[in-house]
């Protein structure tokens, strides 16, 4: 069962969901967007939809985390301020969700640690939201499965070119989730809520634990419109290996992204057992 810290107040004004990556966040966002109207009288929801200030916020957090102690604090603070400026002041609970607020995951930009910048990011978020006092939510999953998923995602979206064995070697000193949770609790004492992905029983209605934190009952959650499928599922082995080899070529990022999208949409062609209809 997931553990959570108790925050001051029964209905937190601002909830910041930090991901992390590869814990079902994309499906959660689609679910929240699909049910935004049904939840609108209770919640103000902000997810990284195209064209919204949430997109640059995620990019700023990644860049800040990869720059170490020299991270571009001003850029991140400006991105948070832009999101804050667009929030209504009508007493509803605000739910801000972006997995990239955790910073770069292992395999992205040479990162091999477990979100070392996240405590500093939380400190910046606290400053940006003041005088409001946010609470923070984070999901985790079984570490072995998470590493495999992170590696495949890094190959797919971040240009990582190492094999899975190489990734495991590079991240061999990665601590468990308890290490991260202790650091986050130190950064936000009494305001951290930890949820385990395994406790999300309904894959087509994700986010039960997170929405419960926002005051949505189990019955209300069960009545929300379900998804029709999972999002951002892992590519098959052949497609992943093709992209891994592609990552070693000197392509510009735009060209690589187009090829990656094409591979994702036709990944059955990279399945050795695929038998196409008709003749070739």
C-alpha positions in Angstrom: 0.0 0.0 0.0 1.2 3.5 -0.8 2.3 5.8 2.1 1.6 9.5 2.2 2.5 12.3 4.5 -0.2 14.4 6.1 -0.3 18.0 4.9 -1.6 20.9 6.8 -5.3 21.5 5.9 -7.8 19.0 4.6 -8.3 20.5 1.1 -4.9 21.7 -0.3 -5.2 24.7 -2.5 -2.4 23.8 -4.9 -1.4 20.2 -5.7 1.7 19.7 -7.8 2.0 16.3 -9.3 5.7 15.7 -10.2 5.3 12.4 -12.1 7.8 10.8 -12.2 8.3 9.8 -15.8 7.1 6.3 -16.8 4.6 6.0 -14.0 1.5 6.4 -16.2 1.4 10.1 -16.4 0.5 10.4 -20.1 -2.6 8.2 -19.6 -3.4 10.3 -16.5 -3.3 13.5 -18.5 -5.5 12.1 -21.2 -8.0 11.0 -18.5 -7.9 14.4 -16.8 -8.4 16.2 -20.1 -11.3 13.9 -21.1 -13.0 14.6 -17.8 -12.0 18.2 -17.3 -15.6 19.5 -17.7 -17.0 17.0 -15.2 -14.4 18.0 -12.7 -14.5 21.7 -13.4 -16.7 22.7 -10.5 -14.1 21.2 -8.1 -10.8 21.4 -9.8 -8.6 23.6 -11.9 -6.5 21.2 -14.0 -3.3 22.1 -15.7 -1.5 19.5 -17.8 1.1 19.9 -20.7 -1.4 20.4 -23.5 0.0 21.8 -26.7 0.1 25.6 -26.8 -0.2 26.0 -23.1 2.4 27.5 -20.6 2.8 24.0 -19.1 4.9 22.9 -22.1 7.7 25.4 -21.5 7.5 24.8 -17.8 8.5 21.1 -18.4 11.3 22.1 -20.7 12.6 24.6 -18.2 12.6 22.0 -15.4 14.5 19.5 -17.6 17.1 22.2 -18.6 17.5 23.3 -15.0 18.1 19.8 -13.7 20.7 19.0 -16.4 22.7 22.2 -15.7 23.5 21.2 -12.2 24.2 23.9 -9.7 24.4 26.4 -12.6 20.8 25.6 -13.6 18.9 28.5 -15.2 16.8 29.4 -12.2 15.4 32.5 -13.8 14.0 30.6 -16.8 12.3 28.1 -14.5 10.9 30.8 -12.2 9.5 32.7 -15.2 7.9 29.5 -16.5 6.2 28.8 -13.2 5.1 32.4 -12.9 3.5 32.3 -16.3 1.5 29.2 -15.2 0.5 30.9 -12.0 -0.7 34.0 -13.8 -3.3 32.0 -15.7 -4.8 30.3 -12.6 -8.3 31.5 -11.5 -8.7 32.8 -8.0 -12.1 31.3 -7.2 -11.3 28.9 -4.3 -11.1 25.7 -6.3 -8.3 23.3 -5.7 -5.6 23.6 -8.4 -4.0 20.4 -9.8 -0.8 21.0 -11.7 0.6 17.8 -13.3 3.8 17.5 -15.4 6.2 14.6 -15.1 9.1 16.7 -16.3 8.8 18.8 -13.2 10.9 16.0 -11.7 13.8 17.0 -13.9 15.6 14.7 -16.4 15.2 11.0 -15.9 18.2 8.6 -16.2 19.3 8.3 -19.8 18.3 11.9 -20.7 21.2 14.3 -21.4 23.7 12.0 -19.7 21.8 11.9 -16.4 22.5 8.7 -14.4 21.2 9.6 -11.0 17.7 9.6 -9.4 16.4 13.1 -9.8 19.1 14.9 -8.0 17.7 18.4 -8.7 14.1 17.7 -7.6 14.5 19.0 -4.1 15.9 22.3 -5.5 13.0 22.4 -8.0 10.5 22.0 -5.1 12.2 25.0 -3.4 11.8 27.1 -6.5 8.1 26.0 -6.8 7.5 27.0 -3.2 8.9 30.4 -3.9 6.9 30.9 -7.0 3.6 29.9 -5.5 4.0 31.9 -2.2 2.0 32.9 -0.3 0.2 29.7 -1.3 1.8 26.5 0.1 1.7 23.6 -2.4 1.6 20.0 -1.5 3.5 17.6 -3.8 2.5 14.2 -5.2 4.8 11.6 -6.7 4.1 8.1 -8.1 6.6 5.2 -8.2 6.6 1.7 -9.5 8.8 -1.4 -9.0 12.3 -0.3 -9.7 13.4 -3.1 -12.0 10.3 -2.6 -14.3 10.8 1.2 -14.1 14.4 1.0 -15.3 13.4 -1.1 -18.3 10.7 1.4 -19.2 12.9 4.4 -18.7 15.6 2.9 -20.9 13.1 2.3 -23.8 11.7 5.8 -23.4 15.1 7.4 -23.4 15.9 5.5 -26.6 12.6 6.6 -28.1 12.5 10.3 -27.2 15.8 11.4 -25.8 18.3 10.0 -28.3 19.9 7.5 -25.9 22.1 5.1 -27.9 23.2 2.6 -25.3 22.0 -0.9 -25.0 19.9 -1.9 -22.0 22.9 -3.6 -20.4 24.9 -0.5 -20.9 22.1 1.6 -19.3 22.0 -0.8 -16.3 25.8 -0.4 -15.9 25.6 3.4 -16.1 22.8 3.4 -13.5 24.2 0.7 -11.2 24.5 3.1 -8.3 20.9 4.3 -8.6 19.3 4.2 -5.2 15.8 2.9 -4.4 12.7 5.1 -4.2 13.2 5.5 -0.4 16.2 7.6 -1.1 14.3 10.0 -3.3 11.3 10.1 -0.9 13.5 11.1 2.0 15.1 13.9 0.0 11.6 15.1 -1.1 10.2 15.0 2.4 13.2 17.0 3.6 12.4 19.6 0.9 8.7 19.7 1.7 8.2 18.5 5.2 4.7 17.2 5.8 3.6 18.1 2.2 4.7 15.1 0.2 2.3 12.4 -0.9 3.7 9.2 -2.3 1.5 6.9 -4.4 2.4 3.5 -5.9 1.3 2.8 -9.4 0.4 -0.8 -8.5 -2.4 0.6 -6.3 -4.1 2.2 -9.4 -6.5 -0.7 -10.0 -8.4 0.7 -13.0 -6.0 1.3 -15.9 -8.7 3.0 -17.9 -9.5 5.4 -15.0 -6.0 6.3 -13.7 -5.2 8.8 -11.0 -7.5 7.5 -8.3 -5.0 8.2 -5.5 -4.1 11.6 -6.9 -7.7 12.7 -7.3 -8.5 11.5 -3.8 -5.9 13.9 -2.6 -7.8 16.6 -4.5 -11.1 15.7 -2.8 -12.6 13.4 -5.4 -14.2 10.3 -3.8 -13.8 6.8 -5.1 -17.4 6.8 -6.2 -16.9 10.0 -8.1 -13.7 8.7 -9.7 -15.5 5.5 -10.8 -18.2 7.5 -12.5 -15.7 9.5 -14.7 -15.5 8.6 -18.4 -12.8 5.9 -19.0 -10.0 6.0 -21.5 -10.3 3.7 -24.5 -6.7 2.7 -24.5 -3.3 3.1 -22.9 -1.0 6.0 -23.9 2.8 6.1 -24.6 3.1 2.3 -24.5 6.6 0.8 -24.9 7.6 0.1 -28.5 8.3 -3.5 -29.4 11.9 -4.8 -29.2 12.6 -4.4 -33.0 11.3 -0.9 -33.1 13.3 0.1 -30.0 16.5 -1.4 -31.4 16.0 0.4 -34.8 15.7 3.7 -33.0 18.7 2.9 -30.8 20.8 2.4 -33.9 19.3 5.5 -35.4 20.4 7.5 -32.4 24.0 6.8 -33.4 23.6 8.7 -36.7 24.3 12.4 -37.2 20.7 13.4 -37.8 19.3 16.8 -36.8 16.7 16.6 -34.0 13.8 17.4 -36.2 14.6 14.7 -38.7 15.1 12.2 -35.9 11.8 13.1 -34.3 10.0 12.5 -37.6 11.6 9.1 -38.1 10.8 8.2 -34.5 7.1 9.1 -34.9 7.0 7.1 -38.1 8.5 4.1 -36.4 6.0 4.4 -33.5 3.1 4.4 -35.9 4.3 1.4 -37.9 6.2 -0.6 -35.2 4.5 -3.8 -36.4 6.9 -3.7 -39.4 9.8 -4.2 -36.9 8.3 -7.3 -35.5 10.2 -10.4 -36.8 7.0 -12.4 -36.7 4.9 -9.8 -38.6 3.3 -11.2 -41.8 2.0 -8.3 -44.0 -1.1 -8.8 -46.0 -0.7 -9.2 -49.7 2.7 -9.4 -51.5 5.8 -7.3 -51.2 
